[in-house]
Each structure stands twice: as C-alpha cells, then as structure tokens.
Amino acid sequence: MNILQINSSARSNGSESTRIADAIVAKLTAAHAGATVTRRDLAANPHPVLDEAALQALFTPADQRTAEQAARVALDDALIAQVQAADVIVIGAPMYNFGITAQLKTWFDAIARAGVTFKYTATGPVGLLGNKKVVFALSRGGMHRNGPTDLQEPHLKLFMKFLGLEDVQFVYAEGMGMGPEAVAKAQAEADEQINAILV
C-alpha cells in the first residue's frame, strides 16, 4: 500500500487536522505491513500558485517551453505523480472562513490537469484517478457538519469526484475554538471516527 499524506494547514506545528491525518496514517500502516508513506506539508513546502506564468507554461506545447516554463510544469508533474502512485490519500483539511485553505486550493489546482487526471468528453468530464481511497481529516473552530455553513465538504466531494475519486470518507473534529472541554470532546470523537471507518 502506498499512502500519500497531504497536510494543508497553514501551521506546520500544532495543527489538529494534521494530528488527525497522522493518526489515520498510523492506523493504516499498522494494518498494512510494508506500507509506504509519502508526506507533503504544504505550509513547510508551499507550492506556487496558479498564476499567469504557470498557465502560459501549461498551455505551451512541451517541446516549445522555455527552461523556466518546463521547470514550472515539472513542479506540478511531481505532485500529479505522487497522487497517481498512491493507493490511499489522506488529507488534513482545516476549515478557514467556511472553506479550504489557500494551500489546499493550490494543491488542487496543481493536480487537476485535463488529459492527465481528468478528461472532457461529449457527455461531460471523466475523472482518471479512480481506484483510490481518500480520507479527509477535517478540523473546524465551530460546529458546521451537515449544516448550511459547511461549504467545505461539498467542495471536497465534488472535486474528488471530478478526478474520479469516489471512495471518500471524512473524519471531523469540530468545536476546536470553543474551549478546552470542547477540544477534548472533538479529539475523542475524531479518534472514534478513525476507528469506525478504518476497520
């Protein structure tokens, strides 16, 4: 089993979403002898945003790219290769202002490439990254699950489906900004959810 862990919190240390993601990966590796783990911390090693120069590089034929353009595309290629090689993808995804972090959006922009991770057809887009499991570790300061303020989970489900990833599960830690008792409760509930989904 090849496990890819993506940490998308702006904090490299003390992140609850990273703690949950670490726990998920630990349970997976304990259950699958010989599993390999690749970790990418998007705060410690930020990926460049999708700007005009990146778009020009991506839309320039490979044999016509400048050295600078080729190097920029190669950065995205490396992220795509990690996703393609993974059997399980574990993503730490804290909620910032009702959505995902800028770091995670940048990673999404890098791995979504027409003709590589999805394609357009006469009947609509088709994802090309099937047969992988995705587990999101979601941390929130307040309580949002199954409510109108949870704009994060629908976005994550839609994006994963767009890439062909439909085996998606979520572990939640909510109320992290509501005091020590709420934090302890959220962490205990998150640990229970990990045990329930990873049997």
C-alpha positions in Angstrom: 0.0 0.0 0.0 1.3 3.4 -1.0 -0.1 6.2 1.3 0.1 9.9 0.4 -0.5 12.3 3.3 -1.2 15.9 2.4 -1.1 18.4 5.3 -2.8 21.7 4.3 -2.9 23.7 7.5 -1.1 27.0 7.5 0.6 25.7 10.7 3.4 23.1 10.4 3.1 22.5 14.2 0.1 22.3 16.5 -2.5 21.6 13.7 -5.5 19.5 14.7 -6.1 18.4 11.1 -2.5 17.2 10.9 -2.9 15.4 14.2 -5.9 13.5 12.8 -4.2 12.8 9.5 -1.2 11.4 11.3 -3.5 9.2 13.4 -5.2 7.9 10.2 -1.9 7.1 8.6 -0.6 5.4 11.7 -3.7 3.1 11.8 -3.3 2.3 8.1 0.4 1.5 8.4 -0.3 -0.7 11.4 -2.9 -2.6 9.4 -0.8 -3.0 6.3 2.7 -4.4 6.7 5.1 -2.9 4.3 3.0 0.2 3.6 5.0 3.2 2.3 4.1 6.8 3.3 4.9 10.0 1.4 4.2 13.2 3.3 3.8 16.6 1.9 3.4 19.6 4.2 2.0 22.5 2.1 2.9 25.0 4.8 6.5 23.9 5.2 7.0 23.5 1.5 4.4 25.7 -0.2 3.6 25.0 -3.9 3.5 28.0 -6.2 0.1 29.4 -7.0 -1.5 29.0 -10.4 -0.7 32.4 -11.9 -0.4 33.8 -15.5 3.1 32.5 -15.9 2.1 29.0 -14.8 -0.9 29.0 -17.2 1.3 30.0 -20.1 3.7 27.2 -19.3 0.9 24.6 -19.0 -0.6 25.7 -22.4 2.6 25.8 -24.2 3.5 22.6 -26.0 6.2 20.7 -24.2 8.7 20.9 -27.0 8.2 24.7 -27.2 8.6 25.6 -23.5 11.4 27.7 -22.2 13.6 26.2 -19.5 11.7 28.3 -16.9 8.3 27.0 -18.2 9.5 23.4 -18.2 10.7 23.8 -14.6 7.3 25.2 -13.6 5.3 22.4 -15.2 7.7 19.9 -13.6 6.6 21.1 -10.2 3.0 20.2 -10.9 4.1 17.0 -12.6 5.7 15.9 -9.4 2.5 16.3 -7.4 0.5 14.5 -10.0 2.9 11.6 -10.0 2.6 11.3 -6.2 -1.2 11.1 -6.5 -1.1 8.6 -9.3 1.2 6.4 -7.3 -0.9 6.4 -4.2 -3.4 3.8 -3.1 -4.7 5.9 -0.3 -4.6 9.7 0.0 -5.0 11.2 3.5 -5.6 15.0 3.5 -5.6 17.2 6.5 -8.1 19.9 5.7 -8.9 22.6 8.3 -11.8 24.9 7.7 -10.7 28.5 7.1 -13.6 31.0 6.7 -16.0 28.3 5.7 -13.8 26.7 3.1 -10.5 25.0 2.4 -7.1 26.6 2.9 -5.2 28.5 0.2 -2.6 25.8 0.5 -5.0 23.0 -0.4 -6.6 25.0 -3.2 -3.1 25.5 -4.7 -2.5 21.7 -4.5 -5.9 21.1 -6.1 -5.0 23.5 -8.9 -1.7 21.6 -9.5 -3.1 18.1 -9.7 -6.2 18.9 -11.8 -4.9 18.6 -15.4 -7.0 17.9 -18.5 -5.9 14.8 -20.2 -4.0 13.6 -17.2 -6.2 13.5 -14.1 -9.5 14.2 -15.9 -10.7 14.5 -19.4 -13.6 16.2 -21.2 -16.0 14.0 -23.2 -19.2 14.6 -25.2 -21.1 13.5 -22.1 -19.2 15.6 -19.6 -15.9 15.4 -17.6 -14.5 12.0 -16.6 -12.0 11.6 -13.8 -8.9 9.5 -14.4 -7.7 8.8 -10.9 -10.1 6.0 -9.8 -9.5 3.0 -7.6 -8.0 5.1 -4.8 -9.3 5.8 -1.3 -9.3 9.3 0.1 -9.7 10.2 3.7 -10.1 13.8 4.8 -9.2 15.0 8.3 -11.4 18.0 8.9 -10.9 20.4 11.8 -13.2 23.3 12.5 -13.3 26.0 15.1 -17.1 25.9 15.3 -19.9 23.4 14.6 -20.7 23.1 10.9 -21.2 19.5 10.0 -24.4 18.8 8.0 -25.4 22.5 8.2 -25.6 25.4 5.8 -22.2 26.8 6.8 -20.4 23.6 5.8 -19.3 24.7 2.3 -16.1 22.7 2.7 -17.4 19.1 2.5 -19.5 19.5 -0.7 -16.5 21.2 -2.4 -14.2 18.4 -1.4 -16.6 15.7 -2.6 -17.2 17.4 -5.9 -13.5 17.9 -6.6 -12.6 14.4 -5.8 -15.4 13.1 -8.0 -14.2 15.3 -10.8 -10.9 13.4 -10.7 -12.6 10.0 -10.5 -12.1 9.6 -6.8 -15.5 8.4 -5.3 -14.3 6.4 -2.3 -14.1 9.4 0.0 -14.5 9.4 3.8 -14.4 12.2 6.4 -13.2 12.4 10.0 -14.3 15.5 11.8 -13.1 17.5 14.8 -15.5 20.3 15.4 -15.7 23.0 18.1 -11.9 23.4 18.3 -12.3 27.1 19.1 -14.9 26.6 21.8 -12.7 25.9 24.9 -10.7 23.1 26.4 -13.7 20.8 27.1 -14.9 21.1 23.5 -11.4 20.4 22.2 -11.1 17.3 24.3 -14.5 16.1 23.1 -13.7 16.8 19.5 -10.5 15.0 19.6 -12.0 11.9 21.3 -14.8 11.9 18.7 -12.3 12.1 15.9 -10.4 9.2 17.2 -13.6 7.2 17.4 -14.4 8.0 13.8 -11.0 6.8 12.7 -11.5 3.5 14.4 -15.0 3.2 12.8 -14.0 3.9 9.2 -10.7 2.1 9.1 -11.6 -1.4 10.2 
